[in-house]
Amino acid sequence: MSPLRLRPTAAAALSLAALGMLSACGRETAVGAGDRPASVAGAGDPSASLGGACGTHQAGAPSASQPPAAPPDSSRSSAQETNGVRMTGPGDRAGGCAGFQVTNHEDVTLTYTVTFGFRSASGGLRDTATRVLAGVKPGRTVSGTLGRGNTTASDWSGVDIVKVRSVPTAEAPAPGGPCPASGTRLYADDGDAAMGLRVVTLHLENCGSTPYHLAGYARISPLGLDHRVVPGVRILHGGSAVAQGTGADGPARPLTLAPGERAHAGLVWRNTVLAGTPVNAPYVRVWARQGARPVTVTPELDLGTTGKLAIGPWKRDR
């Protein structure tokens, strides 16, 4: 399978300053008439949809009376983008909402996960909030807002774009919601890290109506920010190829999951840095078995200079 043709965009930390005590803001609105809006969810709000208003100002609509705030200095401009995401200014000064836009510059429909950081008046990071925007079509822009309701901090004065991740919507993980057409859910957990050793677990559930057969190991491919395969990474079978005692070892036996049953497999790596250039690969494309539809997860691989990524065999959940 050829890699996705995705065009990387420049990454920069962006800010929106001069926001006071903030009240709750409205939800996101898709920009562009005639489009079916993308879906959006915040942390703890997986079913939220685009639409609504921020105070008296609808997100995404022009406002002559409430212009965007000027950037605090020449190095931070609200017109700049971080991987397709930019801050656009307060949605409404009375409501105290910070506006943002997500633009899909690529040629496939993408699901974005955007982490925003809330800054205090002194410049420190007070809190974070995450927004998931699913189904953003090529060439489309989705507009939204953030406000006090998105954070436990009461004294934040600005918003930074901390991290942007995007995966093809057709390959997005499905930890919940309706069962995918494949009849399986595949996703990764947040993992565990200790003394430079990383372990992230892939989870697979047969949510369909027929048995699902697995054979040994999943096939995996690490991808960079540009969604292209990262060269030079050795894919090894069994966690012991990297470290002992990770739980990602054992015989690779054929496995059949009845409807409702689950399995798991471990990704194991070290972030040791010696001579050479460290390798980072935020994404991993996963094929649960031969012929399966791929799913792209985001384990944030920091492989250091080891050049090794191990995967354990599928094991039935007990």
Residue pairs with C-beta under 8 A, 6 or more apart in sequence:
1 294
3 223
3 227
3 228
3 229
4 106
4 108
4 168
4 227
4 228
5 106
5 107
6 106
6 107
6 108
6 226
6 227
6 228
7 105
7 106
7 226
8 83
8 225
8 226
9 81
9 82
9 83
9 84
9 105
10 80
10 81
10 82
11 82
11 83
11 164
11 225
12 80
12 81
12 82
13 76
13 82
13 160
13 161
13 162
14 76
14 77
14 78
14 80
14 81
14 82
14 86
14 87
14 160
14 161
15 71
15 72
15 76
15 87
15 119
15 158
15 159
15 160
16 69
16 78
16 87
16 89
16 90
16 98
16 99
16 158
16 159
17 69
17 71
17 72
17 119
17 157
17 158
18 69
18 72
18 157
18 158
19 69
19 90
19 96
19 98
19 156
19 157
19 158
19 159
20 96
20 157
21 96
21 148
21 154
22 95
22 96
22 97
22 147
22 148
22 149
22 156
23 55
23 95
23 96
23 147
23 148
23 149
24 147
24 148
24 149
25 54
25 55
25 59
25 91
25 92
25 95
25 96
25 97
25 98
25 145
25 146
25 147
25 149
25 150
26 51
26 52
26 53
26 54
26 55
26 58
26 59
26 91
26 97
26 145
27 40
27 48
27 49
27 50
27 51
27 52
27 59
27 144
27 145
28 37
28 40
28 50
28 51
28 52
28 59
28 60
28 131
28 133
28 142
28 143
28 144
28 145
29 37
29 50
29 51
29 52
29 58
29 59
29 60
29 61
29 142
29 143
29 144
30 36
30 37
30 38
30 50
30 60
30 140
30 141
30 142
30 143
31 60
31 101
31 140
31 141
31 142
31 143
32 140
32 141
35 137
35 140
37 49
37 50
37 51
37 142
38 50
38 133
38 134
38 135
38 136
38 137
38 140
38 142
39 48
39 49
39 50
39 133
39 134
39 135
40 48
40 49
40 50
40 131
40 132
40 133
40 134
40 142
40 144
41 47
41 48
41 131
41 132
41 134
42 48
42 129
42 130
42 131
42 132
42 150
43 129
43 130
46 132
46 176
46 177
50 142
50 144
52 58
52 59
53 59
54 91
54 92
54 95
54 97
54 99
54 145
54 147
55 91
55 92
55 94
55 95
55 96
55 97
56 92
56 94
56 95
57 63
57 66
57 91
57 92
57 95
57 97
59 91
59 97
59 99
59 143
59 144
59 145
60 101
60 142
60 143
60 144
63 91
63 92
66 89
66 90
66 91
66 92
66 93
67 89
68 78
68 88
68 89
68 90
68 99
69 78
69 89
69 90
71 77
71 78
72 158
78 86
78 87
78 88
78 89
79 86
80 86
81 103
82 161
82 164
83 164
83 166
83 225
84 102
84 103
84 104
84 105
84 112
84 164
84 166
85 100
85 101
85 102
85 103
85 112
85 114
85 161
85 164
86 100
86 101
86 103
86 161
87 98
87 99
87 100
87 159
87 161
88 99
88 100
88 101
88 143
89 98
89 99
90 96
90 97
90 98
90 99
91 97
91 98
91 99
91 145
95 147
96 147
96 148
97 145
97 146
97 147
98 145
98 146
98 147
98 158
98 159
99 143
99 144
99 145
100 114
100 116
100 143
100 144
100 145
100 146
100 159
100 161
101 141
101 142
101 143
101 144
102 112
102 114
102 133
102 136
102 141
102 142
102 144
103 140
103 141
103 142
104 110
104 136
104 137
104 138
104 139
104 140
104 141
105 139
106 138
106 166
107 138
108 138
108 168
108 169
108 170
109 135
109 136
109 137
109 138
109 168
109 169
109 170
110 136
110 166
110 167
110 168
110 169
111 132
111 133
111 134
111 135
111 136
111 166
111 167
111 168
111 169
111 172
112 131
112 132
112 133
112 136
112 164
112 165
112 166
113 130
113 131
113 132
113 164
113 165
113 166
113 298
114 130
114 131
114 132
114 133
114 161
114 163
114 164
114 165
115 128
115 129
115 130
115 161
115 162
115 163
115 164
116 128
116 129
116 130
116 131
116 146
116 150
116 159
116 160
116 161
116 162
117 125
117 127
117 128
117 159
117 160
117 161
117 162
118 125
118 126
118 127
118 128
118 129
118 150
118 151
118 153
118 156
118 158
118 159
119 125
119 126
119 156
119 157
119 158
119 159
119 160
120 126
120 153
120 155
120 156
120 157
121 155
121 157
125 160
126 151
126 153
126 155
126 156
127 151
127 152
127 153
127 156
128 151
128 162
129 146
129 150
129 151
131 144
131 146
133 142
133 144
134 169
134 172
135 169
136 142
136 169
146 159
148 154
148 156
165 282
165 283
165 298
167 173
167 283
167 296
167 298
168 296
170 293
171 285
171 293
171 294
171 295
171 296
172 295
172 296
173 185
173 186
173 187
173 188
173 295
173 296
173 297
174 180
174 185
174 186
174 187
174 295
175 185
175 187
175 203
176 185
179 185
179 207
179 208
180 207
182 208
182 292
182 293
183 206
183 207
183 208
183 209
183 210
183 212
184 204
184 205
184 206
184 207
184 208
184 212
184 288
184 292
185 203
185 204
185 205
185 207
186 202
186 203
186 204
186 205
186 286
186 288
186 295
186 297
187 202
187 203
187 295
187 297
188 200
188 201
188 202
188 203
188 267
188 284
188 297
188 298
188 299
189 200
189 201
189 203
190 200
191 198
191 199
191 200
191 201
191 267
191 299
192 198
192 199
192 200
193 199
196 270
196 271
196 272
196 304
197 242
197 243
197 246
197 268
197 269
197 270
198 267
198 268
198 269
198 270
198 271
198 299
198 301
198 302
199 239
199 246
199 247
199 248
199 266
199 267
199 268
200 266
200 267
200 299
201 264
201 265
201 266
201 267
202 218
202 264
202 265
202 266
202 267
202 286
202 297
203 262
203 263
203 264
204 214
204 257
204 262
204 263
204 264
204 265
204 288
204 314
205 257
205 260
205 261
205 262
206 212
206 257
206 258
206 259
206 260
206 261
206 262
207 259
207 260
208 259
209 259
210 259
211 256
211 257
211 258
211 259
212 256
212 257
213 254
213 255
213 256
213 257
213 289
214 254
214 255
214 256
214 257
214 263
214 288
214 289
214 314
215 252
215 254
215 255
215 289
215 290
216 252
216 253
216 254
216 313
216 314
217 237
217 252
217 265
217 311
217 312
217 313
217 314
218 265
218 286
218 287
218 288
218 289
218 311
218 314
219 286
219 287
219 290
220 235
220 267
220 284
220 285
220 286
220 287
220 309
220 311
221 229
221 235
221 284
221 285
222 229
222 230
222 233
222 281
222 283
222 284
222 301
222 303
222 309
223 229
223 230
223 281
223 282
223 283
223 284
223 285
223 296
224 230
224 280
224 281
224 282
224 283
225 282
227 283
230 279
230 281
232 279
232 307
233 279
233 281
233 303
233 307
233 308
233 309
234 307
234 308
234 309
235 309
235 310
235 311
236 242
236 308
236 309
236 310
236 311
237 252
237 310
237 311
237 312
237 313
238 248
238 249
238 250
238 310
238 312
238 313
239 246
239 247
239 248
239 249
239 266
239 268
239 310
239 312
240 246
240 248
240 249
240 310
241 268
241 308
241 310
242 268
242 269
242 270
242 306
242 308
242 310
243 268
243 270
246 266
246 268
246 312
247 266
247 312
248 265
248 266
248 267
248 268
248 310
248 311
248 312
249 312
250 312
250 313
250 315
251 313
252 313
252 314
253 313
255 263
255 314
255 315
255 316
257 263
257 316
261 316
261 317
262 316
262 317
263 314
263 315
263 316
263 317
264 314
264 315
264 317
265 311
265 312
265 313
265 314
265 315
266 310
266 311
266 312
267 284
267 299
267 301
267 309
267 310
267 311
268 309
268 310
268 311
268 312
269 301
269 302
269 303
269 306
269 308
269 309
269 310
270 303
270 304
270 306
270 308
271 278
271 302
271 303
271 304
271 306
272 304
272 305
272 306
273 304
273 305
274 304
274 305
275 305
276 305
277 305
278 302
278 303
278 304
278 305
279 301
279 303
279 304
279 305
279 307
280 300
280 301
280 302
280 303
281 301
281 303
282 298
282 299
282 300
282 301
283 296
283 297
283 298
284 296
284 297
284 298
284 299
284 301
285 294
285 295
285 296
286 294
286 295
286 296
286 297
287 293
287 294
288 295
288 314
301 309
303 309
